Amino acid sequence: MTLDVLANEIAAKAKAEAKAITDAARAQAKGIKAEAKAEADAARSEMVARAERESSQLSVEVVASARQANQKRELIARREELDATWNTVQAEVASADLKGRADILKSLLTEAKGAGDGMVLHPVSIDRKALTDQGFDLGDDVDGLGGFTLESTDGSIVLDFRFDSRLEDAWKSNLGAVNEAMFGN
């Protein structure tokens, strides 16, 4: 064998070996690329699914929050309307022009006469004139929308015949009906 033939044979074997190595490297690179693409696709799918779940949950929470905020605004508006109505009712009852005021006082006096003797009548200033000469000793004025209180001479018993307490009791016992009349539910 001549040296040229040997050199050619070695070069051919080296070339074949280099081609086999590069082919194997290309195949391995192709496999790594496919594996990386599959992992990226799986990660992307997982991220998209998670994002969709979070988006869906967030939209539910936003809707619930908006609904709750609307309910709160409605309750506040109702409360303001009820407070305004209560203030109007109180102003009407406190008015000297209240229709039937004399009849209400007469009814309260009839009820009060059953309290016994020796009681001091403390009128609300607006009703002082109407409550004089009713068989009770008159005391100092008390605060209120109308009516009076009765107090024993020793101060141990105080009976409330003021419009305030009667109106408040009536308001509380009829608040459901008031809500129904005003808001329909």
C-alpha positions in Angstrom: 0.0 0.0 0.0 1.4 3.2 -0.8 1.4 6.1 1.4 -1.1 8.0 -0.8 -3.6 5.2 -0.7 -3.2 4.9 3.1 -3.6 8.6 3.5 -6.7 8.5 1.3 -8.1 5.6 3.3 -7.5 7.4 6.6 -9.0 10.6 5.2 -12.1 8.6 4.0 -12.5 6.9 7.3 -12.1 10.2 9.1 -14.6 11.8 6.8 -17.0 9.0 7.3 -16.5 9.2 11.1 -17.0 13.0 11.0 -20.1 12.6 9.0 -21.5 9.9 11.4 -20.7 12.2 14.4 -22.3 15.3 12.7 -25.3 13.2 11.7 -25.6 11.9 15.3 -25.2 15.4 16.6 -27.9 16.7 14.2 -30.3 13.9 15.2 -29.6 14.5 18.9 -30.1 18.3 18.3 -33.4 17.5 16.5 -34.5 15.4 19.4 -33.5 18.0 22.0 -35.4 20.7 19.9 -38.5 18.5 19.7 -38.4 17.8 23.4 -37.9 21.5 24.2 -40.8 22.4 21.9 -43.0 19.9 23.6 -42.0 21.2 27.0 -42.6 24.8 25.8 -46.0 23.8 24.4 -47.0 22.1 27.6 -45.8 25.1 29.7 -47.7 27.5 27.4 -50.9 25.4 27.6 -50.6 25.3 31.4 -50.1 29.0 31.6 -53.0 29.7 29.2 -55.3 27.4 31.3 -54.2 29.1 34.5 -54.7 32.5 33.0 -58.1 31.6 31.8 -59.1 30.2 35.3 -57.8 33.3 37.0 -59.5 35.5 34.5 -62.8 33.7 35.0 -62.4 33.8 38.8 -61.6 37.5 38.6 -64.6 38.3 36.5 -66.8 36.4 39.0 -65.3 38.4 41.9 -65.6 41.7 40.0 -69.3 41.0 39.3 -69.9 40.0 42.9 -68.1 43.1 44.2 -70.1 45.3 41.9 -73.3 43.7 42.9 -72.4 44.1 46.6 -71.5 47.8 46.0 -74.9 48.3 44.3 -76.7 46.7 47.2 -74.8 48.8 49.7 -75.7 52.0 47.8 -79.3 50.9 47.7 -79.3 50.2 51.4 -77.7 53.6 52.1 -80.3 55.3 49.9 -83.1 53.5 51.7 -81.7 54.4 55.1 -81.4 58.1 54.1 -85.0 58.0 52.8 -86.2 56.3 56.0 -84.3 58.9 58.1 -85.9 61.8 56.1 -89.3 60.2 56.6 -88.7 59.8 60.3 -87.6 63.5 60.6 -90.7 64.6 58.7 -93.0 62.6 60.9 -91.3 64.0 64.0 -91.7 67.5 62.7 -95.3 66.9 62.0 -96.0 65.5 65.4 -94.1 68.4 67.1 -96.2 70.9 65.2 -98.7 73.0 67.2 -101.0 72.6 64.3 -101.1 68.7 64.5 -104.6 67.7 63.7 -106.1 65.9 66.7 -103.5 67.1 69.2 -106.1 68.0 71.8 -107.7 64.6 71.5 -104.4 62.9 71.9 -103.6 64.9 75.1 -107.1 64.2 76.4 -106.6 60.5 75.9 -103.2 60.6 77.6 -104.6 62.5 80.5 -107.4 59.9 81.0 -104.7 57.2 81.0 -102.6 59.3 83.4 -105.4 59.8 86.0 -105.2 56.1 86.8 -101.6 56.6 88.0 -102.8 57.8 91.4 -102.8 60.9 93.5 -99.9 63.1 94.4 -98.2 63.1 90.9 -96.6 66.1 89.4 -97.2 66.7 85.7 -94.2 68.0 83.7 -95.5 69.2 80.3 -93.7 69.6 77.1 -93.7 73.4 76.6 -95.8 73.3 73.5 -98.7 71.6 75.5 -98.3 73.5 78.8 -101.4 75.7 78.2 -103.6 72.7 77.3 -102.5 70.8 80.4 -103.1 73.4 83.0 -106.1 72.8 85.3 -106.2 69.1 84.7 -106.1 68.0 88.4 -102.3 67.7 88.6 -99.7 69.9 90.1 -97.6 71.4 87.3 -93.8 71.1 87.3 -91.1 72.2 85.0 -91.2 71.7 81.3 -89.6 68.6 79.8 -88.1 68.2 76.3 -90.2 66.4 73.7 -92.5 66.6 70.7 -95.6 66.9 72.9 -97.4 65.4 75.9 -96.0 65.2 79.4 -94.4 63.1 82.1 -95.8 62.3 85.5 -93.4 62.1 88.5 -94.1 61.1 92.0 -93.4 63.8 94.6 -90.4 61.9 95.9 -89.1 61.4 92.3 -89.0 57.6 92.6 -91.5 57.1 89.8 -91.6 58.7 86.4 -94.2 57.8 83.8 -93.7 58.9 80.3 -96.7 60.2 78.4 -94.7 62.2 75.8 -95.5 61.9 72.1 -91.8 61.0 71.5 -92.0 57.6 73.2 -95.4 56.7 71.7 -94.2 57.8 68.2 -91.0 55.8 68.5 -92.9 52.7 69.6 -95.3 53.1 66.7 -92.4 53.6 64.3 -90.6 50.5 65.4 -93.7 48.3 65.4 -94.7 49.5 61.9 -91.2 49.8 60.3 -91.9 46.7 58.1 -95.1 48.2 56.8 -93.3 51.5 56.2 -90.5 49.8 54.3 -93.2 47.9 52.2 -95.1 51.1 51.5 -91.9 53.0 50.5 -89.8 50.4 48.7 -92.3 47.6 47.8 -90.4 44.7 49.4 
